[in-house]
Amino acid sequence: MTATLSELTGDYVLDPAHTRIGFVARHAMVTKVRGAFHAFEGSAHLDGADPTRSTGRVVIRTESIDTGVEQRDQHLRANDFLDVPNFPEITFRSTSIEARSDTDYRVTGDLTVKDTTRPVTIDFEYTGNVVDPYGNLRVGLEGSVTISRKDFGVTWNAALEGGGVLVGDKVVLEFDISAIRQDGAKQ
């Protein structure tokens, strides 16, 4: 680490080759299914002097959902879940950012899934910064948040013979971010 996050003021974009936007959900009450979205873009402005003036946004292409099982992925893309033809994007736009320490940040924003927008708060840990072999300044952040899929109109389910349901309501969204500064500043 060459600097604290507060010293890294600038405009950044997500590096999709080194960023993961994933999720975890309960399946059949006994196990977890993990997956990720492979097509997305995002940007942020970090304000080191006043972190509350920082901003961020992410746009995820719903068609890029991948759990490693094509039949399940097709069902997740269908109307029962994400309804990809009618809702090709999931979006997040920050509305406030709070520095809780030099490494911990609380980002609140509007998450839109299908046609429903709700506020969510994601706790992020700043994992460091580095100048890559191409002279680009990169910062790393990791965070997660648990949401109710029903809050976003994703309500499909099936009852299990022994009780319970096939798909859990709670979904953990995971963010492993590598962002590259865009303002031309090289270290």
C-alpha positions in Angstrom: 0.0 0.0 0.0 1.4 3.3 -1.0 -1.3 5.7 0.3 -4.4 5.8 2.4 -7.7 5.9 0.5 -8.1 9.5 1.7 -5.0 10.5 -0.3 -6.3 9.0 -3.6 -8.7 11.7 -4.8 -9.7 11.2 -8.4 -12.0 9.6 -10.9 -12.0 5.8 -11.3 -13.5 3.1 -13.4 -14.0 -0.6 -12.5 -11.6 -3.0 -14.2 -13.9 -5.8 -15.3 -11.1 -8.2 -15.8 -10.1 -7.9 -12.1 -13.4 -7.1 -10.5 -16.1 -9.7 -9.4 -19.7 -8.9 -8.7 -21.2 -12.0 -7.2 -24.1 -13.4 -5.2 -24.9 -16.2 -2.8 -28.5 -17.6 -2.2 -29.8 -20.6 -0.3 -31.1 -23.6 -2.4 -33.5 -26.2 -1.0 -32.9 -24.9 2.6 -29.6 -27.0 2.8 -26.9 -25.5 0.6 -25.8 -22.3 -1.1 -25.6 -21.4 -4.8 -22.9 -19.0 -5.8 -22.8 -17.0 -9.0 -21.6 -13.9 -10.6 -22.4 -11.3 -13.3 -19.7 -11.1 -15.9 -20.8 -8.0 -17.8 -20.9 -4.7 -15.9 -19.4 -1.2 -15.8 -18.9 1.2 -13.0 -17.3 4.4 -12.0 -16.5 6.4 -8.8 -15.2 9.7 -7.8 -13.1 9.5 -4.6 -12.8 12.8 -2.6 -10.0 12.4 -0.1 -10.5 15.7 1.5 -14.2 15.0 2.1 -15.2 11.3 1.6 -18.9 12.3 2.0 -18.5 14.0 -1.5 -17.4 10.8 -3.1 -19.8 9.0 -5.5 -20.1 5.7 -7.2 -22.3 3.9 -9.7 -22.5 0.4 -11.2 -24.5 -1.0 -14.1 -24.8 -4.8 -14.4 -26.0 -6.6 -17.5 -28.5 -9.2 -16.2 -28.0 -11.5 -19.2 -24.4 -12.1 -17.9 -25.6 -14.1 -14.8 -23.6 -17.3 -14.3 -23.9 -20.0 -11.7 -22.1 -22.6 -13.6 -25.3 -24.5 -14.5 -26.8 -23.4 -17.8 -30.3 -24.7 -17.1 -30.4 -22.7 -13.8 -29.0 -19.6 -15.5 -31.7 -19.7 -18.1 -34.3 -19.9 -15.4 -32.7 -17.0 -13.6 -32.8 -15.0 -16.8 -36.6 -15.8 -17.3 -39.6 -13.9 -16.0 -39.6 -15.9 -12.7 -36.5 -14.1 -11.6 -34.7 -11.3 -13.5 -36.9 -11.1 -16.6 -33.8 -10.2 -18.8 -35.8 -9.2 -21.9 -37.7 -6.5 -20.0 -35.0 -5.6 -17.4 -31.6 -5.8 -19.0 -29.8 -4.0 -16.2 -29.4 -3.9 -12.5 -28.2 -0.5 -11.3 -26.7 1.0 -8.1 -26.1 4.7 -7.6 -24.6 6.0 -4.4 -26.5 8.6 -2.3 -24.1 8.9 0.6 -20.7 7.7 1.7 -19.4 7.6 5.2 -15.8 7.0 6.3 -15.9 4.8 9.4 -12.1 4.6 9.5 -9.1 4.8 7.2 -10.1 1.4 5.7 -13.8 1.0 6.4 -16.5 2.9 4.4 -20.3 2.7 4.4 -21.8 3.3 1.0 -25.6 3.9 0.8 -27.4 4.1 -2.5 -30.3 3.2 -4.7 -30.3 -0.4 -6.0 -32.7 -1.1 -8.9 -33.7 -4.6 -9.8 -36.4 -5.1 -12.3 -38.6 -2.1 -11.9 -38.1 -1.7 -8.1 -35.6 0.7 -6.5 -34.7 0.4 -2.8 -32.0 2.0 -0.6 -29.2 -0.4 0.4 -26.1 0.1 2.5 -22.9 -1.7 1.7 -19.9 -1.9 4.0 -16.7 -1.8 2.1 -13.1 -2.4 3.2 -10.4 -0.6 1.4 -7.8 -3.3 0.6 -5.0 -1.1 -0.7 -3.6 0.5 -3.8 -0.8 -0.1 -6.2 0.7 1.2 -9.4 0.3 -1.6 -12.0 3.0 -2.5 -14.6 1.3 0.0 -17.0 1.6 2.9 -14.7 -2.1 2.9 -13.7 -3.0 3.7 -10.1 -5.4 1.0 -8.8 -7.4 0.8 -5.6 -9.1 -2.3 -4.2 -12.3 -2.5 -2.2 -14.3 -5.5 -0.9 -17.8 -5.3 0.3 -21.1 -7.2 0.7 -24.7 -6.6 1.6 -27.7 -9.0 2.2 -30.9 -8.1 0.5 -34.4 -9.6 0.4 -35.1 -10.6 -3.2 -38.9 -10.2 -2.5 -38.2 -6.5 -1.8 -37.3 -6.2 -5.4 -40.2 -8.2 -6.8 -38.3 -11.4 -7.3 -40.8 -13.7 -5.6 -40.9 -17.0 -7.5 -40.5 -20.1 -5.4 -41.5 -23.7 -5.0 -42.6 -25.5 -1.8 -40.5 -28.5 -0.7 -42.3 -31.7 0.2 -40.7 -31.8 3.6 -41.3 -28.2 4.3 -39.5 -25.0 3.4 -38.9 -23.6 -0.1 -36.6 -24.2 -3.0 -35.0 -20.7 -3.1 -34.2 -18.6 0.0 -35.3 -15.0 0.2 -32.0 -13.6 1.4 -29.3 -12.9 -1.3 -25.8 -11.8 -0.4 -24.3 -9.5 -3.0 -20.5 -9.5 -3.1 -18.2 -6.9 -4.5 -14.4 -7.5 -5.1 -13.4 -4.3 -6.8 -10.3 -3.2 -8.7 -10.7 0.3 -9.9 -8.3 2.3 -12.1 -7.8 6.1 -11.7 -8.8 7.9 -15.0 -7.6 11.5 -14.4 -4.3 10.9 -16.1 -2.4 10.9 -12.8 0.4 8.3 -12.9 2.4 7.5 -9.9 
